Amino acid sequence: MRRFSVKAFVFVVFLVTLTFAFSSNSSAQILSVDSTLSVTGLVEAYYVLDFDHPANNSRPSFLYNYTRTNEVTVNLAYIKMRYADSNVRGGLTLMSGTYAQANLAAEPTIWRGVYEANAGVRLSKSENFWLDAGIYPSHIGFESAVGKDNWTLTRSLAAEISPYYESGARVTYVTPSNAWTICAHVLNGWQQIQRPAGNSGISWGTQVVYQPNSDVTINSSTFIGNTKPDNAKQLRLFHNLYGIFSLSPSLGLILGFDFGSEEQPADGGANSVWYSPVAILRYSVDESKFVAARVEYYLDKDGVIVATGTPNGFQVMSGSLDFDYAITKNSLWRIEARVLQSKDQVFVKSSGLGDSNFSLTTSLSVFF
């Protein structure tokens, strides 16, 4: 009965969306009703050629986007409704695709099709100061699950192995100059909509964004909390730092570094650490064509985030080369070659395991 109710709700929302879309006389990409209600949508289809030819047709388990190989399927499809005026704001985004299937598998069934659902209220008449609560995209990292918004087709290892979404409440203050954005978060956990059984604590997060002009963005985000049951508490500390720089009208650079620490179980206060540096260089050939190159490294020797059961844990280098072509103002075709190199044999091949993986991924996105 629950399954039928959820499907019925999604269907009603879809019908409402179509009604708004086809009754509007505006030719704008985003539907507006009294400048406060907007409806947007996206479908991103993809195909991955994994040269390891895994028998289960799945990409490595630590990847949550473009997870299927040798088949044409959808990574993310969503319909988003958002309301905003000078004092209140809120949004609901429903989704489907292999991203949702892989990344929300641990959540209760009712939440697996929800990308975001939140409401906010302005706390000051004179300042840009807000309180928001619900489910919303993570405050960690420079990439999201929405492919068209990222510089590369696939996500960096740092993005795949840190939260894409979170639930809780946050307060946000933006300075009058818009140069500084400061957020404080009270969270249900590390990428958790519903806290696991036995965990009664809350987690905390902060975010500070400095954007002195359109050419420079510097972000510092933190997380502190326990991701285990109370009787096996292990405090996790995490820091995400990145900068986005426009080096010229046609050349951009992203530099990022993640660092995490977590208490080891019953080990006298010793901590396990992991970290990941990443660099992405993107060149605009013209207004519709882009080339990007990425190099990155991820070290999680104790298997806190990615458990491999191998002597050296998860230690992976990765490089990729991308080409993007904006076919129209609301469609994007992308292709990427990517290589992953591990210190241990962690990649599933057609027979046995290997220490490297090479893949070609292509996607087509249409959005409004």
C-alpha positions as a LaTeX table, in Angstrom:
\begin{tabular}{lrrr}
\hline
Residue & $x$ (\AA) & $y$ (\AA) & $z$ (\AA) \\
\hline
Met1 & 0.00 & 0.00 & 0.00 \\
Arg2 & 2.88 & 2.37 & 0.81 \\
Arg3 & 4.41 & 1.76 & $-2.61$ \\
Phe4 & 1.16 & 2.66 & $-4.33$ \\
Ser5 & 0.80 & 5.85 & $-2.27$ \\
Val6 & 4.28 & 7.07 & $-3.13$ \\
Lys7 & 3.77 & 6.39 & $-6.84$ \\
Ala8 & 0.42 & 8.16 & $-6.74$ \\
Phe9 & 2.00 & 11.18 & $-5.06$ \\
Val10 & 4.76 & 11.34 & $-7.68$ \\
Phe11 & 2.18 & 11.06 & $-10.45$ \\
Val12 & 0.08 & 13.91 & $-9.01$ \\
Val13 & 3.15 & 16.13 & $-8.71$ \\
Phe14 & 4.07 & 15.33 & $-12.32$ \\
Leu15 & 0.57 & 16.25 & $-13.54$ \\
Val16 & 0.65 & 19.53 & $-11.62$ \\
Thr17 & 4.02 & 20.31 & $-13.15$ \\
Leu18 & 2.78 & 19.65 & $-16.67$ \\
Thr19 & $-0.28$ & 21.79 & $-16.05$ \\
Phe20 & 1.87 & 24.74 & $-15.04$ \\
Ala21 & 4.32 & 24.19 & $-17.87$ \\
Phe22 & 1.79 & 24.01 & $-20.70$ \\
Ser23 & $-0.48$ & 26.77 & $-19.39$ \\
Ser24 & 2.38 & 29.30 & $-19.23$ \\
Asn25 & 2.76 & 31.82 & $-22.06$ \\
Ser26 & 6.37 & 32.51 & $-21.11$ \\
Ser27 & 9.20 & 31.24 & $-23.30$ \\
Ala28 & 11.67 & 31.27 & $-20.37$ \\
Gln29 & 13.45 & 28.05 & $-19.49$ \\
Ile30 & 12.26 & 28.26 & $-15.88$ \\
Leu31 & 8.54 & 28.57 & $-15.26$ \\
Ser32 & 7.69 & 31.49 & $-12.99$ \\
Val33 & 4.39 & 32.24 & $-11.26$ \\
Asp34 & 4.38 & 35.73 & $-9.71$ \\
Ser35 & 8.17 & 35.45 & $-9.65$ \\
Thr36 & 8.01 & 33.09 & $-6.66$ \\
Leu37 & 7.28 & 29.60 & $-7.97$ \\
Ser38 & 9.68 & 27.84 & $-10.31$ \\
Val39 & 9.62 & 24.40 & $-11.88$ \\
Thr40 & 12.73 & 22.86 & $-13.40$ \\
Gly41 & 13.69 & 19.40 & $-14.56$ \\
Leu42 & 16.52 & 17.26 & $-15.90$ \\
Val43 & 17.13 & 13.86 & $-17.45$ \\
Glu44 & 20.69 & 12.57 & $-17.83$ \\
Ala45 & 21.16 & 9.33 & $-19.76$ \\
Tyr46 & 24.55 & 7.61 & $-19.95$ \\
Tyr47 & 26.60 & 4.68 & $-21.17$ \\
Val48 & 29.82 & 3.32 & $-19.62$ \\
Leu49 & 32.30 & 1.06 & $-21.36$ \\
Asp50 & 34.30 & $-0.55$ & $-18.55$ \\
Phe51 & 37.33 & $-2.28$ & $-20.05$ \\
Asp52 & 37.49 & $-4.70$ & $-17.09$ \\
His53 & 34.12 & $-6.13$ & $-18.25$ \\
Pro54 & 32.84 & $-6.99$ & $-14.74$ \\
Ala55 & 30.42 & $-9.89$ & $-14.77$ \\
Asn56 & 27.85 & $-8.00$ & $-12.68$ \\
Asn57 & 27.86 & $-5.02$ & $-15.10$ \\
Ser58 & 28.53 & $-2.67$ & $-12.19$ \\
Arg59 & 31.20 & $-0.04$ & $-11.64$ \\
Pro60 & 33.41 & $-0.17$ & $-8.49$ \\
Ser61 & 31.32 & $-0.05$ & $-5.32$ \\
Phe62 & 32.76 & 3.29 & $-4.13$ \\
Leu63 & 31.27 & 5.07 & $-7.17$ \\
Tyr64 & 27.65 & 6.23 & $-6.87$ \\
Asn65 & 27.18 & 7.94 & $-10.23$ \\
Tyr66 & 27.14 & 6.13 & $-13.59$ \\
Thr67 & 27.19 & 2.80 & $-11.78$ \\
Arg68 & 26.06 & 0.50 & $-14.59$ \\
Thr69 & 28.23 & $-0.70$ & $-17.48$ \\
Asn70 & 27.44 & $-1.92$ & $-20.99$ \\
Glu71 & 23.89 & $-0.60$ & $-20.94$ \\
Val72 & 22.16 & 2.69 & $-21.72$ \\
Thr73 & 20.35 & 3.93 & $-18.64$ \\
Val74 & 19.60 & 7.05 & $-16.61$ \\
Asn75 & 21.88 & 8.38 & $-13.89$ \\
Leu76 & 19.53 & 11.08 & $-12.63$ \\
Ala77 & 16.10 & 12.35 & $-13.63$ \\
Tyr78 & 14.36 & 14.89 & $-11.47$ \\
Ile79 & 11.54 & 17.38 & $-11.31$ \\
Lys80 & 12.06 & 20.32 & $-8.96$ \\
Met81 & 9.53 & 22.78 & $-7.57$ \\
Arg82 & 10.76 & 25.74 & $-5.58$ \\
Tyr83 & 8.97 & 28.68 & $-3.93$ \\
Ala84 & 10.76 & 31.79 & $-2.72$ \\
Asp85 & 9.90 & 35.33 & $-1.76$ \\
Ser86 & 11.54 & 37.89 & 0.50 \\
Asn87 & 10.60 & 36.09 & 3.74 \\
Val88 & 10.06 & 32.38 & 3.08 \\
Arg89 & 11.43 & 29.72 & 0.74 \\
Gly90 & 11.08 & 26.00 & 0.20 \\
Gly91 & 11.59 & 23.27 & $-2.33$ \\
Leu92 & 10.75 & 19.70 & $-3.27$ \\
Thr93 & 12.73 & 17.68 & $-5.79$ \\
Leu94 & 11.74 & 14.13 & $-6.72$ \\
Met95 & 14.21 & 11.92 & $-8.53$ \\
Ser96 & 14.91 & 8.55 & $-10.06$ \\
Gly97 & 17.88 & 6.85 & $-11.72$ \\
Thr98 & 20.88 & 4.72 & $-10.86$ \\
Tyr99 & 22.35 & 7.50 & $-8.68$ \\
Ala100 & 19.31 & 7.36 & $-6.40$ \\
Gln101 & 19.33 & 3.57 & $-6.47$ \\
Ala102 & 22.98 & 3.36 & $-5.39$ \\
Asn103 & 23.41 & 6.30 & $-3.05$ \\
Leu104 & 20.17 & 6.10 & $-1.08$ \\
Ala105 & 20.02 & 2.33 & $-0.75$ \\
Ala106 & 20.43 & 2.54 & 3.04 \\
Glu107 & 17.57 & 5.02 & 3.49 \\
Pro108 & 13.95 & 4.02 & 4.21 \\
Thr109 & 12.04 & 3.30 & 1.00 \\
Ile110 & 9.89 & 6.42 & 1.29 \\
Trp111 & 12.96 & 8.69 & 1.03 \\
Arg112 & 14.83 & 7.02 & $-1.85$ \\
Gly113 & 13.13 & 9.12 & $-4.50$ \\
Val114 & 13.65 & 12.47 & $-2.73$ \\
Tyr115 & 16.58 & 14.64 & $-3.82$ \\
Glu116 & 15.63 & 17.52 & $-1.55$ \\
Ala117 & 12.67 & 18.65 & 0.56 \\
Asn118 & 13.17 & 21.71 & 2.73 \\
Ala119 & 11.58 & 24.88 & 4.05 \\
Gly120 & 13.13 & 28.15 & 5.17 \\
Val121 & 12.25 & 31.41 & 6.84 \\
Arg122 & 14.08 & 34.72 & 6.94 \\
Leu123 & 15.17 & 35.64 & 10.47 \\
Ser124 & 15.89 & 39.32 & 9.90 \\
Lys125 & 14.05 & 42.04 & 7.99 \\
Ser126 & 17.23 & 43.98 & 7.32 \\
Glu127 & 19.84 & 41.20 & 6.90 \\
Asn128 & 20.20 & 38.20 & 4.57 \\
Phe129 & 19.84 & 35.75 & 7.46 \\
Trp130 & 17.90 & 32.49 & 7.03 \\
Leu131 & 16.86 & 29.32 & 8.83 \\
Asp132 & 16.28 & 26.24 & 6.64 \\
Ala133 & 15.28 & 22.72 & 7.68 \\
Gly134 & 14.70 & 19.41 & 5.92 \\
Ile135 & 16.68 & 17.49 & 3.31 \\
Tyr136 & 19.10 & 19.48 & 1.17 \\
Pro137 & 22.34 & 19.05 & $-0.84$ \\
Ser138 & 25.49 & 18.59 & 1.21 \\
His139 & 27.52 & 21.60 & 2.31 \\
Ile140 & 30.69 & 19.58 & 1.56 \\
Gly141 & 32.47 & 19.67 & $-1.79$ \\
Phe142 & 32.31 & 21.53 & $-5.09$ \\
Glu143 & 30.39 & 18.82 & $-7.00$ \\
Ser144 & 26.80 & 17.61 & $-6.85$ \\
Ala145 & 24.77 & 14.75 & $-8.30$ \\
Val146 & 23.52 & 17.09 & $-11.04$ \\
Gly147 & 26.02 & 16.31 & $-13.79$ \\
Lys148 & 25.57 & 19.42 & $-15.93$ \\
Asp149 & 26.69 & 21.63 & $-13.02$ \\
Asn150 & 30.09 & 19.93 & $-12.69$ \\
Trp151 & 33.26 & 20.52 & $-14.70$ \\
Thr152 & 33.80 & 16.81 & $-15.37$ \\
Leu153 & 31.35 & 14.10 & $-16.40$ \\
Thr154 & 32.14 & 11.65 & $-13.56$ \\
Arg155 & 32.63 & 12.86 & $-10.00$ \\
Ser156 & 35.93 & 13.11 & $-8.21$ \\
Leu157 & 36.79 & 10.44 & $-5.66$ \\
Ala158 & 36.49 & 13.08 & $-2.94$ \\
Ala159 & 32.90 & 13.78 & $-4.01$ \\
Glu160 & 31.89 & 10.14 & $-4.36$ \\
Ile161 & 33.19 & 9.24 & $-0.90$ \\
Ser162 & 31.75 & 12.22 & 1.00 \\
Pro163 & 28.10 & 13.26 & 1.49 \\
Tyr164 & 25.97 & 14.29 & $-1.47$ \\
Tyr165 & 22.98 & 15.13 & 0.73 \\
Glu166 & 22.15 & 15.76 & 4.38 \\
Ser167 & 19.18 & 16.34 & 6.63 \\
Gly168 & 18.76 & 18.65 & 9.58 \\
Ala169 & 18.67 & 22.41 & 10.00 \\
Arg170 & 21.01 & 25.26 & 9.08 \\
Val171 & 21.32 & 28.99 & 9.61 \\
Thr172 & 22.87 & 31.02 & 6.79 \\
Tyr173 & 24.13 & 34.59 & 6.82 \\
Val174 & 25.27 & 36.45 & 3.70 \\
Thr175 & 27.07 & 39.74 & 4.17 \\
Pro176 & 25.67 & 42.85 & 2.44 \\
Ser177 & 28.55 & 42.79 & $-0.06$ \\
Asn178 & 27.80 & 39.10 & $-0.87$ \\
Ala179 & 31.52 & 38.38 & $-0.41$ \\
Trp180 & 31.01 & 36.12 & 2.62 \\
Thr181 & 28.51 & 33.31 & 3.24 \\
Ile182 & 28.54 & 31.71 & 6.69 \\
Cys183 & 26.50 & 28.61 & 7.60 \\
Ala184 & 26.08 & 26.49 & 10.74 \\
His185 & 24.43 & 23.05 & 10.49 \\
Val186 & 22.73 & 20.67 & 12.92 \\
Leu187 & 22.63 & 17.31 & 11.13 \\
Asn188 & 21.18 & 13.82 & 11.49 \\
Gly189 & 24.54 & 12.34 & 10.51 \\
Trp190 & 27.02 & 11.73 & 7.72 \\
Gln191 & 24.77 & 11.60 & 4.64 \\
Gln192 & 21.78 & 10.27 & 6.56 \\
Ile193 & 18.15 & 11.27 & 6.29 \\
Gln194 & 17.18 & 8.93 & 9.10 \\
Arg195 & 19.64 & 8.17 & 11.90 \\
Pro196 & 20.50 & 4.47 & 12.27 \\
Ala197 & 19.15 & 2.44 & 15.17 \\
Gly198 & 21.10 & 2.96 & 18.36 \\
Asn199 & 22.43 & 6.38 & 17.40 \\
Ser200 & 20.80 & 9.11 & 19.48 \\
Gly201 & 23.30 & 11.91 & 18.89 \\
Ile202 & 23.36 & 14.80 & 16.48 \\
Ser203 & 26.16 & 15.97 & 14.23 \\
Trp204 & 27.42 & 19.46 & 13.46 \\
Gly205 & 28.76 & 21.23 & 10.42 \\
Thr206 & 30.04 & 24.62 & 9.33 \\
Gln207 & 30.63 & 26.32 & 6.01 \\
Val208 & 32.40 & 29.55 & 5.15 \\
Val209 & 32.48 & 30.77 & 1.53 \\
Tyr210 & 34.55 & 33.75 & 0.42 \\
Gln211 & 33.83 & 35.19 & $-3.03$ \\
Pro212 & 35.44 & 38.62 & $-3.40$ \\
Asn213 & 34.61 & 38.68 & $-7.13$ \\
Ser214 & 33.38 & 36.46 & $-9.93$ \\
Asp215 & 36.88 & 35.07 & $-10.53$ \\
Val216 & 37.57 & 33.61 & $-7.07$ \\
Thr217 & 35.60 & 31.31 & $-4.75$ \\
Ile218 & 37.18 & 29.80 & $-1.63$ \\
Asn219 & 35.22 & 27.36 & 0.54 \\
Ser220 & 35.89 & 25.77 & 3.94 \\
Ser221 & 33.43 & 23.15 & 5.23 \\
Thr222 & 33.56 & 20.96 & 8.34 \\
Phe223 & 31.71 & 18.00 & 9.86 \\
Ile224 & 31.86 & 16.64 & 13.40 \\
Gly225 & 29.80 & 13.76 & 14.70 \\
Asn226 & 29.43 & 10.09 & 15.51 \\
Thr227 & 28.31 & 7.81 & 12.69 \\
Lys228 & 28.07 & 4.63 & 14.80 \\
Pro229 & 25.60 & 3.42 & 17.50 \\
Asp230 & 26.03 & 5.07 & 20.89 \\
Asn231 & 27.60 & 1.95 & 22.44 \\
Ala232 & 30.33 & 1.97 & 19.77 \\
Lys233 & 30.84 & 5.71 & 19.47 \\
Gln234 & 33.64 & 6.87 & 17.16 \\
Leu235 & 33.95 & 10.62 & 16.75 \\
Arg236 & 34.52 & 11.73 & 13.15 \\
Leu237 & 36.14 & 15.05 & 12.22 \\
Phe238 & 36.23 & 16.13 & 8.61 \\
His239 & 37.39 & 19.21 & 6.73 \\
Asn240 & 36.80 & 20.09 & 3.07 \\
Leu241 & 38.74 & 22.96 & 1.50 \\
Tyr242 & 38.58 & 24.06 & $-2.12$ \\
Gly243 & 39.10 & 27.03 & $-4.39$ \\
Ile244 & 37.62 & 27.82 & $-7.80$ \\
Phe245 & 39.64 & 30.27 & $-9.87$ \\
Ser246 & 39.09 & 31.92 & $-13.23$ \\
Leu247 & 42.61 & 32.25 & $-14.61$ \\
Ser248 & 41.44 & 33.88 & $-17.83$ \\
Pro249 & 38.15 & 34.25 & $-19.75$ \\
Ser250 & 38.66 & 30.74 & $-21.15$ \\
Leu251 & 40.64 & 28.91 & $-18.44$ \\
Gly252 & 39.48 & 27.80 & $-14.99$ \\
Leu253 & 41.07 & 25.86 & $-12.14$ \\
Ile254 & 39.67 & 23.96 & $-9.16$ \\
Leu255 & 41.94 & 22.87 & $-6.30$ \\
Gly256 & 40.50 & 20.78 & $-3.48$ \\
Phe257 & 41.69 & 18.93 & $-0.40$ \\
Asp258 & 39.68 & 16.72 & 1.98 \\
Phe259 & 40.98 & 15.50 & 5.34 \\
Gly260 & 39.19 & 13.23 & 7.79 \\
Ser261 & 39.91 & 11.67 & 11.17 \\
Glu262 & 37.93 & 9.11 & 13.15 \\
Glu263 & 38.52 & 7.39 & 16.48 \\
Gln264 & 39.46 & 3.75 & 16.21 \\
Pro265 & 37.19 & 1.32 & 18.07 \\
Ala266 & 38.35 & 0.48 & 21.62 \\
Asp267 & 41.92 & 1.47 & 20.89 \\
Gly268 & 42.86 & 3.96 & 23.58 \\
Gly269 & 42.02 & 7.10 & 21.62 \\
Ala270 & 44.03 & 6.36 & 18.47 \\
Asn271 & 42.66 & 7.87 & 15.25 \\
Ser272 & 42.48 & 6.72 & 11.65 \\
Val273 & 42.96 & 9.39 & 8.99 \\
Trp274 & 42.18 & 9.73 & 5.31 \\
Tyr275 & 42.72 & 12.49 & 2.77 \\
Ser276 & 42.19 & 13.36 & $-0.88$ \\
Pro277 & 43.74 & 16.11 & $-3.03$ \\
Val278 & 42.20 & 16.94 & $-6.43$ \\
Ala279 & 42.91 & 19.39 & $-9.24$ \\
Ile280 & 40.75 & 20.14 & $-12.30$ \\
Leu281 & 41.73 & 22.37 & $-15.21$ \\
Arg282 & 39.01 & 23.41 & $-17.66$ \\
Tyr283 & 39.39 & 25.20 & $-20.98$ \\
Ser284 & 36.56 & 26.81 & $-22.94$ \\
Val285 & 37.14 & 26.28 & $-26.64$ \\
Asp286 & 34.14 & 28.52 & $-27.32$ \\
Glu287 & 30.72 & 29.12 & $-25.78$ \\
Ser288 & 29.57 & 25.56 & $-26.47$ \\
Lys289 & 32.70 & 23.39 & $-26.24$ \\
Phe290 & 34.83 & 22.62 & $-23.18$ \\
Val291 & 37.81 & 20.42 & $-22.37$ \\
Ala292 & 38.73 & 19.40 & $-18.81$ \\
Ala293 & 41.52 & 17.37 & $-17.22$ \\
Arg294 & 41.51 & 16.02 & $-13.67$ \\
Val295 & 44.13 & 14.40 & $-11.45$ \\
Glu296 & 43.41 & 13.16 & $-7.94$ \\
Tyr297 & 44.50 & 10.82 & $-5.16$ \\
Tyr298 & 42.62 & 9.17 & $-2.31$ \\
Leu299 & 44.23 & 7.54 & 0.73 \\
Asp300 & 42.17 & 5.64 & 3.31 \\
Lys301 & 44.67 & 3.10 & 4.59 \\
Asp302 & 42.53 & 1.91 & 7.52 \\
Gly303 & 39.38 & 1.54 & 5.41 \\
Val304 & 37.25 & 4.00 & 7.39 \\
Ile305 & 35.33 & 5.20 & 4.33 \\
Val306 & 36.13 & 2.48 & 1.78 \\
Ala307 & 36.81 & $-0.92$ & 3.33 \\
Thr308 & 38.86 & $-3.14$ & 0.99 \\
Gly309 & 40.26 & $-5.78$ & 3.36 \\
Thr310 & 43.63 & $-5.45$ & 1.58 \\
Pro311 & 47.07 & $-4.81$ & 3.18 \\
Asn312 & 47.30 & $-1.18$ & 2.02 \\
Gly313 & 43.63 & $-0.29$ & 2.30 \\
Phe314 & 42.15 & 2.10 & $-0.23$ \\
Gln315 & 44.94 & 4.01 & $-1.98$ \\
Val316 & 43.89 & 5.10 & $-5.48$ \\
Met317 & 45.22 & 7.52 & $-8.08$ \\
Ser318 & 42.91 & 8.73 & $-10.82$ \\
Gly319 & 43.17 & 10.79 & $-13.98$ \\
Ser320 & 40.52 & 11.78 & $-16.50$ \\
Leu321 & 40.06 & 13.78 & $-19.70$ \\
Asp322 & 36.69 & 15.28 & $-20.67$ \\
Phe323 & 35.07 & 16.87 & $-23.68$ \\
Asp324 & 31.71 & 18.67 & $-23.39$ \\
Tyr325 & 29.49 & 19.99 & $-26.16$ \\
Ala326 & 26.45 & 22.14 & $-25.38$ \\
Ile327 & 24.27 & 21.15 & $-28.34$ \\
Thr328 & 21.62 & 23.73 & $-27.41$ \\
Lys329 & 21.06 & 26.00 & $-24.43$ \\
Asn330 & 19.24 & 23.20 & $-22.65$ \\
Ser331 & 21.13 & 20.07 & $-23.73$ \\
Leu332 & 24.65 & 18.82 & $-23.09$ \\
Trp333 & 26.65 & 15.92 & $-24.53$ \\
Arg334 & 29.76 & 14.73 & $-22.69$ \\
Ile335 & 32.44 & 12.07 & $-23.04$ \\
Glu336 & 35.19 & 11.14 & $-20.60$ \\
Ala337 & 38.13 & 8.75 & $-20.43$ \\
Arg338 & 39.16 & 7.79 & $-16.90$ \\
Val339 & 41.86 & 5.61 & $-15.38$ \\
Leu340 & 41.99 & 4.40 & $-11.77$ \\
Gln341 & 45.19 & 2.92 & $-10.32$ \\
Ser342 & 45.24 & 1.22 & $-6.91$ \\
Lys343 & 48.09 & 0.07 & $-4.70$ \\
Asp344 & 46.21 & $-3.20$ & $-4.09$ \\
Gln345 & 43.95 & $-5.32$ & $-6.26$ \\
Val346 & 40.53 & $-3.80$ & $-5.56$ \\
Phe347 & 38.90 & $-3.69$ & $-9.01$ \\
Val348 & 36.60 & $-6.49$ & $-10.18$ \\
Lys349 & 37.51 & $-7.82$ & $-13.62$ \\
Ser350 & 35.88 & $-10.44$ & $-15.80$ \\
Ser351 & 37.99 & $-12.99$ & $-13.94$ \\
Gly352 & 39.51 & $-12.14$ & $-10.58$ \\
Leu353 & 40.74 & $-8.78$ & $-9.30$ \\
Gly354 & 43.13 & $-6.15$ & $-10.64$ \\
Asp355 & 44.90 & $-2.99$ & $-9.52$ \\
Ser356 & 43.77 & $-0.75$ & $-12.39$ \\
Asn357 & 40.60 & 0.22 & $-14.18$ \\
Phe358 & 39.99 & 2.09 & $-17.43$ \\
Ser359 & 36.61 & 3.31 & $-18.63$ \\
Leu360 & 34.91 & 5.49 & $-21.23$ \\
Thr361 & 31.72 & 7.26 & $-20.19$ \\
Thr362 & 29.33 & 9.32 & $-22.29$ \\
Ser363 & 26.15 & 11.13 & $-21.27$ \\
Leu364 & 23.37 & 13.21 & $-22.75$ \\
Ser365 & 21.49 & 15.68 & $-20.54$ \\
Val366 & 18.32 & 17.60 & $-21.35$ \\
Phe367 & 17.07 & 20.16 & $-18.88$ \\
Phe368 & 14.62 & 23.03 & $-18.52$ \\
\hline
\end{tabular}
